[in-house]
Amino acid sequence: TIINGGQVVILVDGFKLNHQTTLFPDSGYPGDAFEVNLISGDATFNDNYGNPSVYFSGSGLNVSNVNITSDNTMIFSLSIGDAEPGMRDIYINQYSWLPDYSFSDVFEVRFF
C-alpha cells in the first residue's frame, strides 16, 4: 500500500518480496553440527529415484543424511567447518529430469 498526497494505491499480488523457502535453524557458527528442516512453498521434491543433492554456496558447510519428508519439506544434517561468516545460498539438485532449485541468502554463518 502506498499513500501519497491523499491518494491510496494498493497492489495486490503484484510481486513477491522474498521466496517462500525457509530453513530452521537458519544460522550457525563454525564448529556447529545439527539437523536442518527445510520447508518450501516454491519447490516440489521427489525421492522416487533417490534423495537430492543439497549443498551451500561458499566452502565449509557439509550436508549429509538428506531425507525428503513430504513433497515440499526435507531434513538434513549440516556441519559447519572453517567457513567465512556471511549469508549462503542453498542448491538442491534432483534426479535427471526433475527440477533443480536454488534459493539465495537462506542460511547465515555467524561470527564468534
Phi and psi in degrees as a GROMACS rama.xvg file:
@    title "Ramachandran Plot"
@    xaxis  label "Phi"
@    yaxis  label "Psi"
@TYPE xy
-122.159  129.545  ILE-2
-116.099  124.429  ILE-3
-145.765  116.961  ASN-4
58.014  36.4439  GLY-5
85.6252  -8.25237  GLY-6
-94.9543  142.498  GLN-7
-117.39  126.938  VAL-8
-119.65  127.831  VAL-9
-121.152  125.802  ILE-10
-108.658  108.931  LEU-11
-94.1103  124.656  VAL-12
53.6961  33.6242  ASP-13
-77.9025  -32.5907  GLY-14
-162.598  163.889  PHE-15
-110.189  127.266  LYS-16
-76.4881  -30.8916  LEU-17
-151.725  166.26  ASN-18
-75.2498  169.569  HIS-19
-106.479  29.9017  GLN-20
-110.444  127.62  THR-21
-128.497  150.473  THR-22
-115.085  144.71  LEU-23
-138.386  119.441  PHE-24
-70.9122  161.244  PRO-25
-111.463  15.8338  ASP-26
-158.76  161.908  SER-27
-169.746  174.115  GLY-28
-113.88  153.271  TYR-29
-52.5188  133.498  PRO-30
99.4039  -16.4907  GLY-31
-73.0265  152.028  ASP-32
-147.288  128.559  ALA-33
-163.086  170.819  PHE-34
-90.2179  138.238  GLU-35
-114.569  135.782  VAL-36
-102.374  127.397  ASN-37
-113.702  127.826  LEU-38
-124.59  128.95  ILE-39
-130.247  131.722  SER-40
-94.9965  -3.9421  GLY-41
-105.58  -8.38797  ASP-42
-133.364  155.223  ALA-43
-124.837  122.962  THR-44
-101.669  150.087  PHE-45
-143.825  125.249  ASN-46
-112.444  20.5564  ASP-47
-60.1557  -26.9356  ASN-48
-116.125  18.3137  TYR-49
116.4  161.088  GLY-50
-72.8875  150.161  ASN-51
-71.1343  162.488  PRO-52
-86.6211  131.123  SER-53
-123.8  130.006  VAL-54
-152.622  164.055  TYR-55
-112.997  157.292  PHE-56
-68.3515  160.142  SER-57
77.0645  -168.992  GLY-58
-123.335  162.748  SER-59
94.6022  -0.216416  GLY-60
-111.897  119.234  LEU-61
-114.731  124.523  ASN-62
-104.754  138.342  VAL-63
-147.289  170.835  SER-64
52.9686  47.8873  ASN-65
-69.8661  131.698  VAL-66
-141.248  116.458  ASN-67
-76.2355  126.36  ILE-68
-105.449  -15.4501  THR-69
-163.009  -176.844  SER-70
-71.193  -9.34187  ASP-71
-135.549  16.1575  ASN-72
-136.732  152.361  THR-73
-152.61  161.311  MET-74
-125.676  152.223  ILE-75
-156.891  159.87  PHE-76
-90.226  138.554  SER-77
-128.412  128.916  LEU-78
-120.776  135.684  SER-79
-106.273  114.86  ILE-80
-91.6774  -136.791  GLY-81
-80.8718  76.4027  ASP-82
-108.048  140.384  ALA-83
-70.7442  144.437  GLU-84
-62.3292  149.563  PRO-85
139.142  176.677  GLY-86
-79.324  149.038  MET-87
-128.325  146.943  ARG-88
-91.6297  153.707  ASP-89
-115.136  142.944  ILE-90
-123.764  134.675  TYR-91
-126.966  112.573  ILE-92
-107.527  118.479  ASN-93
-97.5196  176.195  GLN-94
-63.781  129.822  TYR-95
36.059  -99.6877  SER-96
-83.2829  -6.42784  TRP-97
-75.5071  150.679  LEU-98
-68.368  144.336  PRO-99
-98.0534  156.39  ASP-100
-133.654  152.242  TYR-101
-142.333  142.617  SER-102
-134.518  128.424  PHE-103
-84.579  144.345  SER-104
52.6326  48.5886  ASP-105
-102.744  -11.0131  VAL-106
-138.808  139.527  PHE-107
-118.285  126.319  GLU-108
-85.7217  120.308  VAL-109
-92.1323  160.919  ARG-110
-100.06  137.161  PHE-111
